[in-house]
Structures are given as structure tokens and as C-alpha cells.
Amino acid sequence: MTLQWTAVASFLYVEIGILVIFCLPFISAQRWQGIFKWSIWNRLSQFWNKGFLTMIIILIVLFLDALREVRKYSSVDHNKDAKLNPNIFDHMHMKLFRAQRNLYISGFTLFLWLVMRRVITLINQLAVAIGTSTTLQTQAESANQAAKKYMEENELLKQALTEAKGDGGKKDDSEETKRLQKEVQRLSEELKSSTDALKKSKSDLDGMKKQTEGLTKEYDHLLQEHQQLQNQLDSGDKKDN
């Protein structure tokens, strides 16, 4: 194997290792997001897009070169040459095998390079969705508790207002009744605003849950594709041996 294909194969193994680490279940999306926010990645972010596109171009060129070699050695008829030189048949099959091997290596490397970027994007989106969902759930619980509190106070004020109306109609009771009526009106308005906030929080929470489920399904789909490709690569290595 030449130096360039050794480098491509090493890069492929590194990609597989990184994707396997991403699949570890005990590392949450929030923790990965925290790792992605390290200062070293912020410094390299300005070169990330250029490096990503450069690697894609290099892998595409190598893939096309390997494809050309495969077509070259597949289309030639070696029967006549094999009669003159029996070793040339095995030699040409060896070159065809190497060309096919290089084709698989460059193709899988290119595909996993795209998959790895997509997986990183999905992990970040999943972490943001989980964080937003947790925040909305906390806000919904707070609004629910506040609504219950206002409802209890409202009931107590209604009872006090009823008792005040049953008294002798003194001046002090009349003033107390007006004050209680204002307090009831204020609490009713607060209860209404809290109820509206609770409904909005629940609606946002449902939307974030649906988005989280969609991201999780897409993430699982990519992991399944990665596992299938890894199995194909392992079977290809066994054939090589």
C-alpha cells in the first residue's frame, strides 16, 4: 500500500474510532456540547470549513482515481497475455484487487467524513433541544404552582368577602369589602396571566419534545448506517486477509 492510501486508511480508522466514541451511551449530548465549546475548538473553527471542504475534494479525487483504476483493470482481456506469460494473469488480478480495495477505502472515508459532521450537528441540536425542554418544563411547573397558589388565595378571599357581606353593613366592613374586591380582581388577573403562561409553556414544551424525538430518530438512523458500513468494512478486511 502506497503512502497516500496508508494515510487514507489511517484517517478512515480514526473516523470509525470517533464515531464509536460518539455512540457511547454514558456520554450525554449536553456533555458533548460542553466539550465542543472548549476554547481550542473556537480557535480552530475559522479553519474548520476550509479544512472540511479540502478533505472532501482530496477524497473525491482519490475515489475517482481508484474508480479509474478499477475500470482500467476490469475492462482488459488478459487471456492472450496469460498464455504467453502465466504470471501476468495473477499480477493483473492483484492490481485489480488493490484498485477495488482503494475504491472501498476512499468511498467509506468520504462517506464517514460527511456522517461525522452530521452527527456533530445533530448532537449539538439535541443538546439545545433537551436544555430548552428542561427550561420550559421548569417554567411550566413554576407557573402551575403559582396558579394553584392564586386559586387558593382567591378562594380564601371569596370566603372572606362572603362573610363580610353577611355582617351588619358597618362602614369598616364596607371598606374591607371594597379592598377585598380589589384584591380578588387583582388575583384573578394574575391567575389569568399565569394560566396563559402555563398554556404557552406547555405548547412550547410539546413542540420541543417533538423536535427532540425527530432528532433522536435521525441520530439513531445515522448510527445504524454507521454500524452497517463498519460491518461491511470488517467483512472486506477479512476477505483481504
Kinemage of the C-alpha trace (Angstrom):
@kinemage 1
@onewidth
@group {chain A} dominant
@subgroup {mainchain}
@vectorlist {calphas} color= white
{ca met a 1} P 0.000 0.000 0.000
{ca thr a 2} L 1.423 3.370 -1.034
{ca leu a 3} L 1.877 6.256 1.344
{ca gln a 4} L -1.256 8.138 0.232
{ca trp a 5} L -3.516 5.117 0.655
{ca thr a 6} L -1.938 4.295 4.003
{ca ala a 7} L -2.813 7.834 5.106
{ca val a 8} L -6.400 7.478 3.822
{ca ala a 9} L -6.812 4.126 5.589
{ca ser a 10} L -5.457 5.617 8.837
{ca phe a 11} L -7.877 8.514 8.502
{ca leu a 12} L -10.709 6.010 7.984
{ca tyr a 13} L -9.791 4.166 11.190
{ca val a 14} L -9.709 7.483 13.071
{ca glu a 15} L -13.200 8.324 11.769
{ca ile a 16} L -14.518 4.934 12.890
{ca gly a 17} L -12.971 5.413 16.333
{ca ile a 18} L -14.505 8.883 16.735
{ca leu a 19} L -17.954 7.670 15.669
{ca val a 20} L -17.710 4.740 18.088
{ca ile a 21} L -16.924 7.205 20.887
{ca phe a 22} L -19.946 9.290 19.853
{ca cys a 23} L -22.058 6.135 20.222
{ca leu a 24} L -21.075 5.584 23.863
{ca pro a 25} L -24.345 5.731 25.840
{ca phe a 26} L -22.920 7.123 29.087
{ca ile a 27} L -21.783 10.383 27.443
{ca ser a 28} L -24.816 12.660 27.123
{ca ala a 29} L -25.440 15.207 24.389
{ca gln a 30} L -25.042 18.061 26.903
{ca arg a 31} L -21.586 16.799 27.850
{ca trp a 32} L -20.571 16.587 24.191
{ca gln a 33} L -21.839 20.123 23.709
{ca gly a 34} L -19.686 21.254 26.625
{ca ile a 35} L -16.661 19.563 25.015
{ca phe a 36} L -17.424 21.245 21.680
{ca lys a 37} L -17.422 24.636 23.441
{ca trp a 38} L -13.809 24.346 24.599
{ca ser a 39} L -11.647 27.311 23.652
{ca ile a 40} L -9.407 25.203 21.417
{ca trp a 41} L -12.346 24.431 19.105
{ca asn a 42} L -13.231 28.124 18.956
{ca arg a 43} L -9.716 28.856 17.723
{ca leu a 44} L -9.915 26.129 15.096
{ca ser a 45} L -13.451 26.994 13.992
{ca gln a 46} L -12.227 29.569 11.474
{ca phe a 47} L -10.234 26.837 9.681
{ca trp a 48} L -12.879 24.103 10.063
{ca asn a 49} L -14.941 24.863 6.944
{ca lys a 50} L -11.874 25.224 4.730
{ca gly a 51} L -10.366 22.016 6.094
{ca phe a 52} L -13.655 20.165 5.704
{ca leu a 53} L -14.047 21.176 2.043
{ca thr a 54} L -10.368 20.491 1.316
{ca met a 55} L -10.649 16.971 2.726
{ca ile a 56} L -13.788 16.337 0.669
{ca ile a 57} L -12.004 17.427 -2.521
{ca ile a 58} L -8.986 15.216 -1.751
{ca leu a 59} L -11.170 12.189 -1.016
{ca ile a 60} L -13.245 12.726 -4.160
{ca val a 61} L -10.077 12.909 -6.285
{ca leu a 62} L -8.754 9.700 -4.701
{ca phe a 63} L -12.123 7.999 -5.143
{ca leu a 64} L -12.257 8.907 -8.824
{ca asp a 65} L -8.660 7.764 -9.289
{ca ala a 66} L -9.449 4.406 -7.667
{ca leu a 67} L -12.574 4.093 -9.813
{ca arg a 68} L -10.496 4.738 -12.923
{ca glu a 69} L -8.032 2.025 -11.888
{ca val a 70} L -10.846 -0.456 -11.297
{ca arg a 71} L -12.342 0.196 -14.736
{ca lys a 72} L -8.901 0.024 -16.304
{ca tyr a 73} L -8.044 -3.417 -14.948
{ca ser a 74} L -11.593 -4.754 -15.283
{ca ser a 75} L -12.007 -3.980 -18.970
{ca val a 76} L -8.743 -5.515 -20.219
{ca asp a 77} L -8.766 -9.097 -21.565
{ca his a 78} L -5.764 -10.918 -20.140
{ca asn a 79} L -6.395 -14.342 -21.639
{ca lys a 80} L -3.975 -13.846 -24.528
{ca asp a 81} L -1.261 -12.455 -22.246
{ca ala a 82} L -1.834 -15.275 -19.765
{ca lys a 83} L -0.960 -17.846 -22.447
{ca leu a 84} L 2.340 -16.108 -23.162
{ca asn a 85} L 3.162 -15.367 -19.517
{ca pro a 86} L 1.173 -17.310 -16.866
{ca asn a 87} L 2.241 -14.954 -14.082
{ca ile a 88} L 0.732 -11.897 -15.731
{ca phe a 89} L -2.811 -13.124 -15.034
{ca asp a 90} L -2.191 -13.211 -11.289
{ca his a 91} L -0.343 -9.913 -11.462
{ca met a 92} L -3.254 -8.122 -13.156
{ca his a 93} L -5.755 -9.640 -10.714
{ca met a 94} L -3.624 -8.375 -7.865
{ca lys a 95} L -3.709 -4.868 -9.340
{ca leu a 96} L -7.472 -5.097 -9.775
{ca phe a 97} L -7.846 -6.220 -6.169
{ca arg a 98} L -5.739 -3.281 -4.947
{ca ala a 99} L -7.757 -0.852 -7.053
{ca gln a 100} L -11.016 -2.203 -5.601
{ca arg a 101} L -9.587 -2.008 -2.099
{ca asn a 102} L -8.567 1.626 -2.639
{ca leu a 103} L -12.022 2.349 -4.031
{ca tyr a 104} L -13.710 0.979 -0.899
{ca ile a 105} L -11.316 2.782 1.434
{ca ser a 106} L -11.735 6.184 -0.255
{ca gly a 107} L -15.520 5.755 -0.579
{ca phe a 108} L -16.061 4.790 3.045
{ca thr a 109} L -13.720 7.544 4.226
{ca leu a 110} L -15.622 10.172 2.231
{ca phe a 111} L -18.985 8.905 3.452
{ca leu a 112} L -17.964 8.723 7.132
{ca trp a 113} L -16.428 12.205 6.890
{ca leu a 114} L -19.859 13.561 5.908
{ca val a 115} L -21.597 11.388 8.526
{ca met a 116} L -19.280 12.595 11.289
{ca arg a 117} L -20.045 16.248 10.563
{ca arg a 118} L -23.774 15.485 10.505
{ca val a 119} L -23.562 13.577 13.786
{ca ile a 120} L -21.799 16.502 15.480
{ca thr a 121} L -24.511 18.864 14.226
{ca leu a 122} L -27.260 16.535 15.489
{ca ile a 123} L -25.603 16.202 18.896
{ca asn a 124} L -25.490 19.993 19.266
{ca gln a 125} L -29.122 20.344 18.177
{ca leu a 126} L -30.186 17.553 20.531
{ca ala a 127} L -28.365 19.175 23.460
{ca val a 128} L -30.030 22.534 22.734
{ca ala a 129} L -33.451 20.867 22.431
{ca ile a 130} L -33.016 18.999 25.722
{ca gly a 131} L -31.865 22.167 27.504
{ca thr a 132} L -34.781 24.178 26.132
{ca ser a 133} L -37.220 21.404 27.027
{ca thr a 134} L -35.917 21.306 30.597
{ca thr a 135} L -36.212 25.090 30.907
{ca leu a 136} L -39.762 25.114 29.550
{ca gln a 137} L -40.744 22.266 31.851
{ca thr a 138} L -39.372 24.148 34.854
{ca gln a 139} L -41.241 27.282 33.813
{ca ala a 140} L -44.431 25.277 33.332
{ca glu a 141} L -44.122 23.752 36.808
{ca ser a 142} L -43.486 27.178 38.354
{ca ala a 143} L -46.482 28.655 36.547
{ca asn a 144} L -48.610 25.720 37.662
{ca gln a 145} L -47.608 26.169 41.304
{ca ala a 146} L -48.258 29.907 41.099
{ca ala a 147} L -51.675 29.258 39.563
{ca lys a 148} L -52.585 26.843 42.356
{ca lys a 149} L -51.440 29.378 44.949
{ca tyr a 150} L -53.543 32.152 43.394
{ca met a 151} L -56.555 29.858 43.226
{ca glu a 152} L -56.247 29.038 46.932
{ca glu a 153} L -55.880 32.715 47.830
{ca asn a 154} L -58.805 33.529 45.589
{ca glu a 155} L -60.999 31.011 47.420
{ca leu a 156} L -59.968 32.420 50.801
{ca leu a 157} L -60.750 35.952 49.652
{ca lys a 158} L -64.145 34.856 48.324
{ca gln a 159} L -64.929 33.288 51.694
{ca ala a 160} L -63.836 36.434 53.491
{ca leu a 161} L -65.912 38.540 51.101
{ca thr a 162} L -68.971 36.381 51.728
{ca glu a 163} L -68.531 36.699 55.487
{ca ala a 164} L -68.111 40.461 55.168
{ca lys a 165} L -71.341 40.743 53.193
{ca gly a 166} L -73.157 38.848 55.949
{ca asp a 167} L -72.226 41.390 58.651
{ca gly a 168} L -74.243 44.429 59.740
{ca gly a 169} L -73.076 46.666 56.933
{ca lys a 170} L -70.840 48.820 59.009
{ca lys a 171} L -68.553 51.327 57.398
{ca asp a 172} L -65.416 49.446 58.275
{ca asp a 173} L -66.872 46.289 56.793
{ca ser a 174} L -67.808 48.181 53.621
{ca glu a 175} L -64.254 49.446 53.200
{ca glu a 176} L -62.904 45.977 53.890
{ca thr a 177} L -65.287 44.583 51.293
{ca lys a 178} L -64.059 47.037 48.640
{ca arg a 179} L -60.474 46.202 49.464
{ca leu a 180} L -61.217 42.514 49.213
{ca gln a 181} L -62.990 43.015 45.897
{ca lys a 182} L -59.962 44.820 44.501
{ca glu a 183} L -57.707 42.071 45.815
{ca val a 184} L -59.906 39.441 44.221
{ca gln a 185} L -59.808 41.289 40.897
{ca arg a 186} L -56.032 41.611 41.059
{ca leu a 187} L -55.573 37.939 41.876
{ca ser a 188} L -57.968 36.978 39.102
{ca glu a 189} L -55.897 38.921 36.592
{ca glu a 190} L -52.694 37.335 37.876
{ca leu a 191} L -54.331 33.912 37.714
{ca lys a 192} L -55.359 34.529 34.119
{ca ser a 193} L -51.862 35.646 33.098
{ca ser a 194} L -50.319 32.672 34.902
{ca thr a 195} L -52.750 30.314 33.175
{ca asp a 196} L -51.904 31.802 29.769
{ca ala a 197} L -48.192 31.459 30.526
{ca leu a 198} L -48.731 27.863 31.606
{ca lys a 199} L -50.578 27.037 28.366
{ca lys a 200} L -47.854 28.674 26.280
{ca ser a 201} L -45.128 26.811 28.173
{ca lys a 202} L -46.913 23.508 27.696
{ca ser a 203} L -47.337 24.222 23.970
{ca asp a 204} L -43.647 25.090 23.607
{ca leu a 205} L -42.714 22.004 25.607
{ca asp a 206} L -44.750 19.763 23.301
{ca gly a 207} L -43.091 21.323 20.268
{ca met a 208} L -39.615 20.798 21.725
{ca lys a 209} L -40.452 17.203 22.621
{ca lys a 210} L -41.491 16.515 19.019
{ca gln a 211} L -38.295 18.146 17.754
{ca thr a 212} L -36.215 16.116 20.220
{ca glu a 213} L -37.893 12.897 19.114
{ca gly a 214} L -37.185 13.746 15.467
{ca leu a 215} L -33.525 14.466 16.193
{ca thr a 216} L -33.220 11.254 18.186
{ca lys a 217} L -34.697 9.191 15.336
{ca glu a 218} L -32.341 10.790 12.809
{ca tyr a 219} L -29.382 10.219 15.134
{ca asp a 220} L -30.341 6.545 15.563
{ca his a 221} L -30.678 6.191 11.772
{ca leu a 222} L -27.164 7.537 11.252
{ca leu a 223} L -25.816 5.174 13.904
{ca gln a 224} L -27.436 2.228 12.150
{ca glu a 225} L -25.883 3.270 8.827
{ca his a 226} L -22.507 3.606 10.540
{ca gln a 227} L -22.834 0.098 12.021
{ca gln a 228} L -23.718 -1.364 8.610
{ca leu a 229} L -20.740 0.342 6.973
{ca gln a 230} L -18.441 -0.842 9.737
{ca asn a 231} L -19.685 -4.417 9.267
{ca gln a 232} L -19.081 -4.170 5.512
{ca leu a 233} L -15.587 -2.801 6.125
{ca asp a 234} L -14.817 -5.623 8.585
{ca ser a 235} L -16.012 -8.215 6.074
{ca gly a 236} L -13.866 -6.552 3.385
{ca asp a 237} L -10.792 -6.712 5.656
{ca lys a 238} L -11.460 -10.410 6.306
{ca lys a 239} L -11.569 -11.028 2.538
{ca asp a 240} L -8.274 -9.159 2.131
{ca asn a 241} L -6.650 -11.420 4.708
